[in-house]
Amino acid sequence: MYKFAPPILYAGVPVPGKIVPYIVGMVRNASVNVSVEVSASGGRGLRLSGQPAPDWRLRIALESFVDVLSERLEEELQVDVSYSVAAHDNVLLPSSSIYAILTTAIVEAVAREGGYSLSSSELLEAARSIDEEAGVGLDYIDALRTALVHGKPMVYRRGEDYFELGRASVKLTMMGEVEVESDISKSLDDNTLSLVAKLTSLATIEAAARLRRGEDPLTYFPALSRIENSCFHLLYGVNPPDKKCKWTPSLQQAFNICVEGEGGEGWLEVSL
């Protein structure tokens, strides 16, 4: 049985073909309990159950992950995964966060079953390379998984050293996910995508600098949310959410987070 403090993407907008920074927070008042059983007999596959129930995108992504892992090990792995979110209320978590947690647990369980002990860097590299081959090579998944493995809020940009955060905290209401139109960005030229990447990167860097000084996250949240919501609308066709709310990336979806007091009832205390 594994128990994880969930990582949450607080800032950063993925831009197709570009590398951008992300701020990942760590949830203080909830955990995800995961059970993984690995068998090399009985055929290849994934049996997945969860509370809340996993959606089809999460299920397909995990099935692809297990398929690639089986091919690399040249074994027909049967992986049984169950998870539950332990929180004070019926709090939703982005499927991107759940995916990062479950794939980390799967890699650890398979290594342990084979009698191996992986370092943090080995685990992260193994999971990242499997993601790439499985078609889930998303830099913000790398960000989530890195924060999860190290247990620290951070600023992450693929290919660079991460910067630790942790001097601030914020209460976020988790509103849920909506579909994105991934083909919209294909109509934009590379110069435009580069400008969008620069804009969202500067906003993330400014937010990170303020957090490292210990500034209240709510001070910059209005500006951050306007910038990121505009980028999400331009790239993925999702309309800006309510005031004091913003989009954050998930698996082929956008997840709506709001500052405490806006929207739904369930909230998370997030270290930043």
N, C-alpha and C positions, 0 to 999 in steps of 0.2 A: 504494500500500500504506500502510495506517495501522497504527500500533502504539499501544495504549492500556494504561495501568495500570488494572486494573479497580477500579471503586468497589464498596463493599460496605455494605449497610445494617446498621449495628451496633445501633441502638436506634430505637424508635418503632413504634407500632402504628397502622395506618390505621383510622380510625373513620368509618363512612359518614356523609356530610353534615357532617363536622367537619374543621377544619384543625388539624393537630398538628405538632410539631417532630420532626425526625429527626436522628440522628447518622450521617454517612456517613464510612466509613474508606476509605483508599486502599491497595491491595495492593502490597507491596514486592517480593515474590518470584515474581511471575507477570505475564504480559502477554497481551493478546489482539491477534492480528494479523488485520487485516481488509483484504480486497480488494473494491473496488466498481467496477463498470463500468456506465456509463449510456449508453443508446442511445434516440434518439427515433424509431426505426423498428422495424418488426417486431412491433408490437402491444404493448399494455400488460401488465405483469405483473412478478412477482418470481421469480427463480431463486435459491434459497438452499441452500447446503451449509455444513456446519460440523463441527468436531471439538472436543468431542463433538457428536453429531448434535442438531439443534434439535428440540424437541418441538412438537406441533401447536399449542399455545397461542402459542408464540413465532412460529411460521410465520404463523398467522392474523393476529396483531397486526401483523406486518411487512407482510403483504399489504395490510391495510387502510391502513397508513401510506403505502405506495407509491401506492395508488389515490387517496387524498386529495391527495397531492402532484401526481400527474398531472392531476387535475381542476383544481387551482389554477393550474397552469402551462398548462393547456389543450393538453397534449401527451400522446401515448401513449408513456409512458416504459417501457422495458424495463430493469429494474435487476437485475444479476447480483451477488450478494453471497456471498462465501465468508469463513470465519473459522476460526481455530484458537486454542486456549488453550495457551500455552507456559508450562509449570510443571515443577517438579522431580518431580512425581508425577501420577497421574491425578486431579487435583483438579477437583471440580465447582464450577461457579459458578451462582448463582441466575439463572433466565431473565430476571428483572427487570434484572439488571446487564448481561446480554448484549443485551437490547432497548435499553437506554440507549446502549450502545456502538454498536450497528449503526445505530440511527436517527441518531445524531450523524454517523457516517461517511457515511450516505446523503445527509443534508442538505449536508454539506461537498462531497461529490462532485458532486451536482447543481448546486450553486452554481458550483463550479469549471468544470464542463462548460459552463455558461452565461456564463463569463467574469466572474463576480462573486466578490468577497471579502467574507465576512461577519465582523463583529465577534463577540465572544463573546456579547454581549447579543442581537444579531440572530439568531445561530444558536439560542440557547436559546429565544427567543420564537417563532421559526419552528417549531421542533420541538414546543414545548408546544402551540401552536395547532393543529398538524396532529394531535397526539395527541387533543385535545378532539374534533375533528371525526371522527376515526377510532374513537372510542369507547374510547380508552385514556387518558382524562384523569385520571391518578393522580398525586397530589401527591408520592408517594415516587419515582416515575419522574423528576419534576422535580428532586428532591433528588439522585438518582444522577447525572443528566445535568449538573447544575450543578457538582458535585464533579469529575466527569470533565473538563469543559471547562476548569475552573480548575486542575485537577491538585492539589487540596488537600483534606485531610479537613476536615469542617465540620459545624456545626449549621445545619440548613436548616428554614425554615418558610415555606410559600408566602405571597407578598405582603410579605415582610420581607427585610431585608438578612441575608445569611448571616454566621456567625461562624467564623473560621478556628480549626482545632485543629492538632494535630501534635506535641504534647509527649510523647505516650505511644504505646505500641504493644502489640499483643497477638497471640498465635498462636491461630488458630481452625481447628478441624477442620470441614470442610464435609461434612455428612451427606446432603444431598439434600432433595427436595421431596415434599410430600404434598398431597392434594386438600383444599380447604376447602369448607364448606357456606355459601355466601354469603348464603343466604336466612335464616339464623338471626337475624341482626341486625335483620331486618324485624319481628320479633316484639317488639322492645324499643322503648319509648317514647322520645321525644326527651330527656326529663330524664335517663333512664338512660344514653343515649348521651353526653350532655354530661358526666355524672359519669365515665364510662369515659375520655372524651377528656381530662378534667382529670387523672385518675390517671396515664395513660400519659404525658401531657405533663410532669407534675411529675417522674416517674421519669427521663425523657429529660433534662430540665433539670438535675436533680441529677447525673446521670452526666456531662453536659457540663461542669458546674462543677468536678467532681473531675478530669476530664481536663485542663481548662485549667490546673489547679494542678499538673499533672504527676503526679498520683496513679496508682498501678498500677491498670489497669482491672479486675484480678481482685478487688480489694477490694470493689467495689460490684456486681460481676457477679452474685453470688448473689441479692441483693435485686432487681436489675434483671430477672433471668430469672424470678423468681417472679411479679413484677408483670406482666410482658409475657406470660408463658405463660398466666396467668389471664385476661388480656384477650383473647388469641387464642382460648382455649376458650369464653369467653362470647360473643364476636362471630362466630366462624367454626367452632366445633365441633371443633377439633383438641385432642386430649388433651395434657397437658404431656409433654415429652420427658424423657429421662434427666436425672439430676442433672448440673449444670454445663453444661447445654445450654439453648438458647432458640430460639424461633421468630423469623423475620424475614420480611417480606412479599415475595412474588414475584408472577408473573403468574397470578392466580386460584389461587394455591397458597401454602403456607407452607414456608419453607426452614429446615432445622434446622442451627444452628451450635453448636459446642461449644468450650470452652476446650481448649487443647492437652492431649493425653493421654487425652481422653474420646472414645469412639466409633471412627471410622475412622482410616485411616493418613494420608491426604492432608491437609496443613494449609497455611494461608496466614499470612504475617506481614502484619499490617494496621496501618498508621499511623493513630492517632486523636488 
